[in-house]
Amino acid sequence: MSRSVIRLLGLFFVALVCIIQACQDKSESVPETESDHPAIQKPKYLWFDASANFQRFSYIDSIQYYLDKCLEVGITDLVVDVRPVSGDVLFDSNFVDQLVSWKGYQRENDWDYLEVFIQEGRKRNLRVHASVNVFSGGHNYFDAGVVYRDPEFAELTTLLNKPEGLVDIKTQKSQYAAFFNPANPKVQAYCLSIIEELVAGYELDGIILDRCRFDGIDSDFSSLSRQLFETYIGQTLVRFPDDIFRWKQLDNGNWGREPGPFYPQWLEWRAKLIHDFFALARERVKKLRPEIDFGTYTGAWYPSYFEFGVNWASKEYNPQDDDYTNWMFTDNYKNFGYADLLDTYMTGVYYNQVYGPGWYTIEGGLWKAKVLTKKEVPVIGSLYADLYQMNGSDLIDAVKLCLTLSDGLMIFDIVQVIHYDLWDEIKKGIVSSGTED
């Protein structure tokens, strides 16, 4: 095994950042990419986070007002979060409680939240997509959600490999999402039932899977995951979890991860698990509504997204070809890219720098996403509105760039757009791109 495998993972990422920065410093230019879609038809999504906007959109007239604002600036599609991090929902469900109270505010529950968005959207010719936080079952900041109410679900949360040992994510109050273990068949069945119920019950234009992943590289180290992994590789681990990675204290007093001999296979297994869940979710969704748009959101930072068990690239892209990551990936890892399973891929270019090559600029990130997905799925450039509170002109450029280099635009989230009054900047960016309807 290469000596790189036994290096501390923390030191590896320091080197990774240096390599990426060096690439950015080169005088290379970002190659042009062309969209497969006529410019005038490019969708412009605005995301409506459920928790951040809970009180604001607990009134029908408020929904109507802000949908009018969306129409005025050129938004064509709404992403309505109906299963936030807490795991409860904002639609009529037989499987999970509705979210009727948040941060001390109680909303009237005599009208259907999602149905109002759909009906009001139709009146304005706005397409409506529902988003679900797939594998989150509770909010750790508030001890809220089904994993805090129901002992059966409390046992399904993910077990993390931390320096102090194996700990339940519910004890980690610095992490707001209380993730389930995605490897658990009970969890998958539960989450699929919610997705199916949502798609069957509402005339949606699309569904967006969010947080359809592991919590992070420390997840999941339960006995069940160990058994499933051992079955996958056909071997019994004798030093679990050290065979995957162990914690080692560094000279500066911090802790670093030292990969074990089965670390690459572990990454492969996790990516396969998430890939297979996407395949199953797509099959279930399309069986109910073949015409519905099936999509997902992830961050655009592919070089570190393996930490979440996610390979959003095309199966035709092989990360072994990249010198700075090839030691981590098996020959099979590329087979679990899931771009071909999607109708829409929203890539989060949540960066301060607009122009330039490399992974960590908006321009470079969009180009990289197009290269990795091999035109198998429309790539929607996705922006984080909070980054533009002090410099709206950058938002104009970022919006234009998303509509030029990628196949559409998504802005997260309307709460920041409202708070920082970024409506004009969004409109100017759309108009300057020449893609407004």
C-alpha positions, 0 to 999 in steps of 0.5 A: 500500500502506498505510504500516502495511505498512512498519512494523517488525513488532516495533513493531507487536506492541508496539502490539498488546499495548497495544491488547489491554490497553486492551480488557481495561481497559474495563468490558465483560463477557464474553458468555455462551456455551452449549455445544452438548453436554449438560453431563454429556457434556463430555469431560475430557482429561488429556495424557500427554507422552511425553518428560516422562513417559518413565521413569514410564510405562515400567512397566505398573503405573505406567500402571495406577496413574495411570489409576486416579487419572484415573478417581478425579478425573473424567477421561474421556479420555486424550491419549497422546503417541506422537510427541514432539518428537524425531520417534521414536514410541511405537508399532509403526511401519514408517516411523520408529524407536521411542523406547526411550531418553531422557535416559539411561533405557532402557525395555524394548521387549517390550510395546506402549506405546500398546496398553497405554494402550488396553487399560487405558483400556478397562477403566476406560471411559477413551477414548484419543486419540493425539497426534503432533507432526506437523512436528517431526523432532528435538530440538535440545537433545539432537541426537536424532531422524531429522533427526540420524540420516539425511542424507536427512531432515536436508536436509528441515528448515526454513530460517529467515530470521534477522538473520545470514542464512538458517540451518537450524533444527538450528543454533538450539539455543535452539529445541528442536524441529527442524522439517521444512519443512511446504511440502515434499511429501516431508515431507507424505508422510512425516508422513501415512504415520505418521498413517495407520499409527497410525490403521490399527494401533490402535483409537483413539478419536481422534487429535490433531495437535500442532505441525501448523504452521510453526516460526514467522514466520521459517520457511520460506525455502528455495529450494523454498518460494520456488518454491512461493510464486512459483508460487502468486502467479504472479510471480517475486520479485526481492528474496527474502527481503526481498520477504517481510520484512527485518531492520532494526536498531533504535535500541536495538540490537535487530533488528526485521522490516520487512514487504515488499510480498508479506508479506500474500500470504506469510501467505495461502500459508502458511495455505493450505498448513497448511489443505490438509494438515489437509484431506488428513490428515482425508480419509486418517484418515476413510477408514481409520476414519470413526468416529475423532475428528479433532482438533488443539491450538493456542494460543488467542492467535489475534492472533499465531497467523498467525506459524505459518501457522495459521488455526484459525478458521471460514471465516466469521470474517474477521480483516480486521474486526479493526482491529489486524490487518486490514492483514496479511491478504488477502481470501482469508486467511479461506478457509483457516480450518480449524475445519470440518475438525475434530471437536475443537479444543483451545484452549490458554488458558495464562494466569495470569489466570482471569477477564476479557475480552480474548484473554489471560485464560482466560474471555476466551480461551474466549469468543473461541475460541467466537466465532471457530469459529462453533460448527463444532467443539467447543472444548475449554478447555485448561489448563497445569497448571504455572501452578497450582503456587503457587495450586491454587484458581485451577486449581479456578476454571479447570477449572470455567470450561472446563467452563462456557464451553467444550465440555470440558476438557484439562489439560496435562500429567500430569507437573505434576499429579503433581509439584505434587499437583493431583489434588484441585483437578482433582476439585473443579473438575469437581465444582463445574462439575456435569459429572462422570459 
